[in-house]
Amino acid sequence: MTRTARLSLDRLSVVDFDAMWSIHADPLTNAFNPAGPLTARSDAQRQFGEWLGHWHEHGFGYWTVRDDEGVVGFSGIRFSTWNDRTVLNLSYRYTPRAWGKGYATEVALTAVELWRDEHSAHPLIAYTTHGNVGSQRTALKAGLERRADLDRVTGEALGDDVVFALGWS
């Protein structure tokens, strides 16, 4: 377990699945997700299984984030691919009750520190859509740099991917 000033960042566990399903199936938490909210529990189980597998294989991944009232989100870093390159993806998704409290930035800063200390051999990226200004602010506050050269045209109604990165040369 890792702690921030206000939050507990726990290794993902099967007991966290229902919270993950709730947050990732919520239309509000997916307002800027071109894929939209998860609609099938089986899709959530597959995604959650991938997250657990990453923890098992690499010893790190997306954390279950808790405040004093319980699970507020899922955030952290895990291996992914961007532009045919192995990267670490910084992700943060929180329940609406956690919005506006700075939790995403608090955890993203911890994730960036983990990346710097142990995983900087691979670039770190965070990507979102043009309209997701909150996510963009979080990436910048966590120290990532806007990298328009890495943006990706998706053709989705919500817009292209906007990329922030560290360690990409």
C-alpha positions in Angstrom: 0.0 0.0 0.0 1.1 3.5 -0.8 -0.2 6.6 0.9 -0.6 10.2 -0.1 -1.5 13.0 2.2 -5.2 12.1 2.0 -5.5 8.8 0.1 -4.6 5.2 0.3 -3.3 3.6 -3.0 -3.8 -0.1 -2.8 -2.6 -2.9 -5.1 -5.6 -4.0 -7.1 -7.6 -6.9 -5.7 -10.5 -9.0 -6.8 -12.6 -7.4 -4.0 -12.3 -4.1 -6.0 -14.2 -5.3 -9.1 -17.6 -4.0 -8.1 -16.2 -0.5 -7.5 -14.4 -0.6 -10.8 -17.5 -1.7 -12.6 -19.5 1.0 -10.9 -17.1 3.8 -11.8 -16.3 2.6 -15.4 -20.0 1.9 -16.2 -21.1 5.4 -15.0 -21.9 7.7 -17.9 -20.7 10.7 -15.9 -17.2 9.3 -15.4 -17.0 8.5 -19.1 -18.4 11.8 -20.5 -15.1 12.3 -22.4 -14.4 8.7 -23.2 -14.8 8.1 -26.9 -15.6 4.4 -26.1 -18.2 5.5 -23.6 -19.0 3.7 -20.4 -18.6 0.0 -20.1 -22.0 -1.5 -20.7 -21.3 -5.2 -20.3 -20.1 -6.7 -17.1 -18.1 -9.2 -19.1 -16.1 -6.4 -20.7 -15.4 -5.0 -17.3 -14.3 -8.4 -16.1 -11.9 -8.7 -19.0 -10.4 -5.3 -18.5 -10.1 -5.9 -14.7 -8.4 -9.2 -15.4 -5.9 -7.4 -17.6 -5.2 -4.9 -14.8 -4.7 -7.8 -12.3 -2.5 -9.6 -14.7 -0.3 -6.5 -15.1 0.1 -6.4 -11.3 1.0 -10.1 -11.2 3.5 -9.8 -14.1 5.2 -6.4 -13.3 4.5 -5.7 -9.6 2.8 -2.4 -10.2 -0.2 -1.1 -12.1 -3.4 0.8 -11.5 -4.1 1.4 -7.9 -7.5 1.2 -6.1 -7.7 4.7 -4.7 -9.5 5.2 -1.3 -10.4 8.2 0.8 -11.9 8.0 4.3 -15.3 7.0 2.8 -14.1 4.2 0.6 -13.1 3.7 -3.1 -13.0 6.9 -5.1 -11.3 5.7 -8.2 -8.6 3.8 -10.0 -5.3 5.4 -11.1 -1.7 4.7 -11.7 0.6 3.5 -14.5 0.8 0.4 -16.6 2.5 -0.7 -19.8 0.8 0.1 -23.0 1.8 1.0 -26.6 1.7 4.4 -28.3 2.8 5.0 -31.8 4.3 1.5 -31.9 6.4 2.2 -28.8 6.2 0.6 -25.4 5.2 3.3 -22.9 3.7 3.6 -19.5 0.2 5.0 -19.5 -0.9 7.3 -16.7 -4.6 6.8 -16.1 -7.0 8.3 -13.6 -10.7 7.8 -13.3 -12.7 8.8 -10.3 -16.3 8.8 -9.1 -18.0 12.1 -9.3 -18.0 12.5 -5.5 -14.2 12.8 -5.7 -14.1 15.5 -8.4 -12.8 18.9 -7.6 -10.8 17.8 -4.6 -7.4 17.4 -6.3 -7.3 13.6 -5.8 -6.4 12.9 -9.4 -3.4 15.3 -9.2 -2.3 13.9 -5.9 -2.3 10.4 -7.2 -0.8 11.3 -10.6 2.1 13.0 -8.8 2.7 9.8 -6.9 2.6 7.8 -10.1 5.0 10.1 -11.8 7.4 9.7 -8.9 7.1 5.9 -9.2 7.9 6.3 -12.9 10.9 8.5 -12.3 12.3 6.1 -9.6 11.7 2.8 -11.2 10.4 2.8 -14.8 11.7 5.8 -16.7 13.4 3.5 -19.3 10.0 3.9 -21.1 8.2 7.1 -21.8 5.2 8.1 -19.7 2.1 9.3 -21.4 -1.4 10.5 -20.5 -3.9 11.1 -23.2 -7.4 12.4 -23.3 -9.8 14.3 -25.7 -9.7 18.0 -26.5 -12.8 18.7 -24.3 -11.5 17.0 -21.2 -9.9 20.1 -19.8 -9.8 18.6 -16.2 -7.8 15.6 -17.3 -5.4 17.9 -19.3 -4.9 20.1 -16.2 -4.1 17.0 -14.1 -1.5 15.9 -16.6 0.2 19.3 -16.5 0.0 19.6 -12.7 1.7 16.1 -12.5 4.6 17.5 -14.6 3.8 16.0 -18.0 4.4 18.2 -21.0 1.9 18.8 -23.8 3.1 16.9 -26.9 1.0 17.8 -29.9 3.4 15.8 -32.1 2.1 12.7 -30.4 -1.6 13.4 -30.8 -3.6 10.9 -32.6 -6.6 11.5 -35.0 -9.3 9.1 -33.8 -12.2 10.2 -36.0 -14.4 9.9 -32.9 -17.2 12.5 -32.2 -15.4 13.6 -29.0 -12.3 14.5 -30.9 -8.7 13.5 -31.3 -6.4 12.2 -28.6 -4.5 15.0 -26.9 -1.2 13.7 -25.5 1.0 14.7 -22.6 4.4 12.9 -22.0 7.6 12.6 -20.1 10.7 10.9 -21.4 9.7 10.7 -25.0 12.7 11.6 -27.2 
